[in-house]
Structures are given as structure tokens and as C-alpha cells.
């Protein structure tokens, strides 16, 4: 056996020296240690207190106030005299088949349609940009441009583009032989048009979220599948997509909650009531109209409570589905 190997084997076989325990701490040292730990715990809570107080004032208080307001017949002014009427406002809202349930259906259709399109397009763009290419920096810069403007500004911009008479969209359609469209001026086309505007604005965010997830995935499973003869679709379906599951589930939850709360672009393009025939009136727009147009504060608060429960239900459903897929 070579000398180096013998030396290494001897060093490996040599037992480690036994640790000599130090002297046991005295009673005074133990008391100082307990005092230090107690002071550390108090300091931790003292540092957390401002954040906890802020959360209580800015989140918990409005929720409690809205819930209490939903149990009253408040009308005309929030601080006017009102009486508690129990769950009557909730019954009135749930029994309103003319405004509440159509608004709930539009909210769901808008959210599902926009989020599905944004997820599919965002995932496709993220896969295309996964590998570096020339001009990638400029592509990413152009991609985030829709995220820089406010939804109100985007709504006004698209109102000008889609104007039935003078908008550039109809001029381009006529140039290629297509008939003019009403777009936001049509009862039937308004909601799909706004969904596409939402897709134009928020697909870049989904792309960036999914691209960040793709860049953290290991390359070895895909290379092994390629050596086994898997096609590009098989590698995406059975290798990339399962590993991307947690990121995809998080992006879906974030975007779905944001889409459910969409208000400003709807109000900027269609105004109060979501149009002349309430064609784009979602639950947000409906609650806004009840509050500021009709001053039915109790009923509006009940609608907002129901809307909050609806959002919580959607989040729980998405989380459970995402958890089952990741398991």
C-alpha cells in the first residue's frame, strides 16, 4: 500500500478525541441567560407591534365595519341613523336575478377567459424566451411596456383605437377587406373585447413569473428524456410542466384574484353600470353603483361581503387543485 494511502487510512481510523465537558453554568449565569431570552422575546414582539397594529387598522377594521354595515339598512349617508336588519340585505342581493347574478356570471366569465388566455400565452412566450437569443434584452423591455401604464390610461387608449368611426382598428380591418366592428360600442362584443384588452395588459406579467420559474428548473431531467427519445411535446408535458407546477399554481392564484377585482378599466371604458344594458357590469362595478349612484350602503356592503367570500372560495379551490397536482 502506498504511504499516502496508509497515512489516509490511519487518519480515518484514528478515533476523534473525546470532548471534555465544560463546567456547569452557575445559578447566576442561568438567571442571566433566562433574563436575556425573556428580553429578546419582548423585543421581538415590540418590533412586530407596529406591523400588527397597521394590519389591524387597515385590514381588519374595514372588514369588520363592512360586515356590520351589511347588517343595517344604511341609505343616503353612511353616518345616518340606521337600524340592524339582520341578513335581509344578503337575501335581497342573492334574490336579485336582474343585476346581482348576471354580474356574478360576468365576473366569472371575465376572470376565467382572461386568466386562461394569459396563462397559455404567457407560458408559450416564457418557453420561447427560456434560451438566450440575440435581442433578448430588447424583447423583454418591449414585453413589459403594457405593465407600465395605469388601467385607466389603457382603457382610454383602447377607446381611441377601437372607436367605431375614427378608430385605427376599423381602418385596418377595412384595409384587409374585413367589415367594421362596434367593439366597445356593442352590447355583445364589449365583454370579449375587454377580456382581450386585459390579456394584452397582463400577459407580460404571467410571462415574467413563469420565465422566472423556468430558469430555476434543472436541465438534467430534460436531457435524460431527450436521450431516451422523447419528443419536444413529451418533454414539455411530462418533464417541464410537472416541475413548473408550484410556480404555475402561484401565478394562477395571483392573477385570478387580481382579475376578479378588475374595476378601473371596466369603468373607464363603459362608465357607470357597465354600459347601457349592464353588458360589462361585474360585482365590483355593481357594488360601486349601489354605493355612489344609489347610495344603498347596506346593500352594497352585503354585495362586497358576498364578493369577498366568492374570492376566498376561488383561491381555496385553486390552491387545492394545485396541491393535488403537485402531490
N, C-alpha and C positions, 0 to 999 in steps of 0.2 A: 504494500500500500504506500503511495507517495506520502512524503512528510506533511504536505499541506493538508491532504485528506485526513491523515491521522490526527493532526492538530485540530482540524474542524470537528472530527468525531469526538475527540476528547472534550472539546469545549462544549459540544452539545450534550454529552453525557454528564458533564460536571454539574452537580446539584447546585441550585441557587442558594445563596446564603439566607439563612433564616432571618426574618425581620424581628428586630428587638423592639418589643412594645415600649412606648414612652411612658413616662409617669402619668398616672391618672390625674385628670384635672381636679383641682381643689374645689371646695364648695363655692368660694368667691368667684372663681373662673366660670363655673357653671351658671351662677346667677348673672354674671356679666353677659354670657352668651345668650341666656333667655331674654334679658333686657334688650340686647341688640336685635334679636329676632322679632320681639314684640314691636320695637320701634320701626323696624323695617316693614312689618305688616301695616302699621298705622300710616307710614309714609306712602306705601303703595296705594292705600285707599284714599289718602289725601290728594295724591296726584290724579287719581281716577275721578274724584268727586266733580270737578268742573265738566268733564265729558258726560258723566251720568246725569248731571243737572241739565246740561244742554239738551240731551236726548229726551229727558222728561218734559222739558218746556216746549221743545219744537216738534216732538212727535207724539208723545203720549197725551199731552193736554189737548191738541187739536182733535185727536181721535175720540177722546172722552167727550169733548164738547160737541162734536158732530153727532155722536151716538145719543147724547142727551137731547140735542136739538131735534133729532129724528123722531123722538117720542112726544113731541109737542105739536101744537097747531100754529106755530110761528108763521106770521104772514105780515107783509108790509114793511116790517123792520125787525132786525134780529133782537134788539133790546126792548121791543114792545111787549106788553103783557101777553102771556101765552099760557095755555093750560096743557098739562100732560094728558095725552090721549092714548097712551099705550102703543100698540102695534098697528094702529089704524093706517098710518102713512105707508107702512110696508104692505098692507093689504091693498091699499089704493094703487100703489106702484105695480105690484105683481098682477093686479087685475086690469091694468091698462093695456089692452091689446092694440090700441091705436098708436101709441107713442113708445111705451117702455119696451115691449117685446120686440117690435121691429128695430128699435135702436140697439137692443142686445144682439139681435141677429146680425145687424150690420157691423157691430163691433167685432163679433166673432169672425165673420167673413173677411173683413178688412185685415184682421190680425193674422188669420191662417194663410190667406192668399199672399200677403206681403212677406211674411216670415218664411214661408216655403220657397218662394222665388228668390228671396235674398240669400237663403241658406244654399240653395242649389247653385246659383250664380257665384256666390262668394267662395264656395268650395271649389268650383271649377277654376276660378281665377287664382285661388291660392295654390292649386295643383300646378297651374301653368307657371306661376312665379316661384315655385319651390326651388328650382335650379337657377343659379345665376345666369344672366344673359346680358348682352350689350344693351345699354339704355335702361337697365332695370331701375336705376335711381329715378330717372325721369318718369317712368311708368308709375312708380309708387307715388311720386309727387302729384301727378295728374289724378291719380286714383282718389286721393283724399280731398280734392277740391270741393266735392259736394258736401263734405262734412264741415267746411269752414263757414258756410253761410247759415243764418238762422232759418228755421222753418217758415217764418212769416215772409222773409225775403224770397225764399224759394217759391212759396205759394204765389207771390206777386209776379215773380219771373215767369212761372209757368202759365199764369193767367195771360200774360202778354204773348207768350209763344203759342198758346192754344186758342187764342181769340178766334171765334168763328169767322170774323170778317177780315181782320187785318193781321192775324197771327201768321208767323212764318211756317208753322206746321202745315196749315191748309194750302199755302202756296207751294210747298214742297210736294204735297200729295197731288195737287193738280199738275205739277210738272212731270210726274211719273204716271199720269193717267188715272189716278185714284180719285173718287168723289170726296167732296168736302165733308168734314165731320163736325159735330157740335162739341164734342169732348165735354168740358165742364159746363157747357150750357144745356146739356141733355140730361133728363132725369135718369135714363137708363145707362148712360155712359159715364156719369160723374164718379161713381164709386170705383169702377175699374180703372179710370184714369188716375184717380188719387192714389190707388194702390200702386200703379206703375211709377208715379212720382215718388212715393215712399221708397220703392225699390231702387230707383235711381239715386236717392239720397243716402240710403243706409246699407246698400250692398257693399260699399267700401269698408265699412266698419266690420261686417262679417268676414270679409276677405282678410283684413288685418288680423283679426282674432284667430281665424283658422290657419293663416300663414304662420303666426307665432307658434301655434300648436304643432304644425308640420315640421318646423325647423328643429323641434326638440325630439322628434322621433328618431330612433336608431336606424341605421341603414342596413344592418346585418340581416334582419328578417326578410326584407325585400330582395336583397341579393341572393339569399338562400332560395327563396321562391323562384327567382329568375333562373337559377341554376337547375332547379327541378322542372323547368319548362313551363312555368305559369305565364299566362298572358298578362298584358298590362291591366286589363279589366280585372282579372283574377287577383293580381297583386293588390290592386286598389280595394277590391271588395273584401278580401279575406285577410289582408295584412294591414294596409294603411288605415282603413275605416275602423276596425276594432280598436287599434291603438289610439286613434284620434277621438274615440268615444267620449272620454271625460271633457275634453276641450269643446267638442261639438255640443254636448249637453249643456255646458255652461253658457256658451254663446247663444243657444236657442232660448234658454231661460231669460237671459238678459234682454235679448231682442224682443221676445214675446211680451214681456212686461212693459217694455218701452212702447211697443206698437199698440198695446191695449190702452195706453194712456194718451195716445195721439189726440191732440186738440187743435194746436195753433194752425197747422197747415189746412185743416178742415175749415176752421173758422175764417182764415184769411182768404180762402178761395170761394166759399159758398155762403159765408155770413151766418147770421143768427138762424137757428133752426135747421142748419144743414141744407139749405135750399128751399125753394118754393113749395116742394112736395116732401120735405124732410128726407130727401134722397140720400144724403150722406150723414144724417143725424146719428151719431153714436151715443153711448151712455154718457160720455164726457160732455158732448155738446148738449144733450138733453138736460143734464144736471145744471149746466151753465145757464141755459134758457130759463129753467124753473127759478133759478136764483136771481138773475139780473133782469130778465124780461117780465116774469110773472110774480116775482118776489114771494114765492111759496117756499119759504126757507125750511120748514119742517119736512115737506115732501122731497125737496131737493136733498136734504141731509139723508133721508131714508134711501134715496136712489144711490147716493155716494157710498153708504154703508153696504148696500147690496153689491155695488160695483167693486168695492174693496174685497168682499167675500168672494166674488167671482174671480178676481185676480189671484187671490190666495189659492183658490181651487185649481186654477190653471197651473200655477207654479208647483203645487204639490203633485199634480198629475204628471207634469213634465219631469220632475225630479224622480218620481217613482219609475217612470218608463226608462229614464236614463240610467237609474240604478240597476234595473233588471237587465238592461242590455250590457252594462259594464260587468255585471256578475257573470 
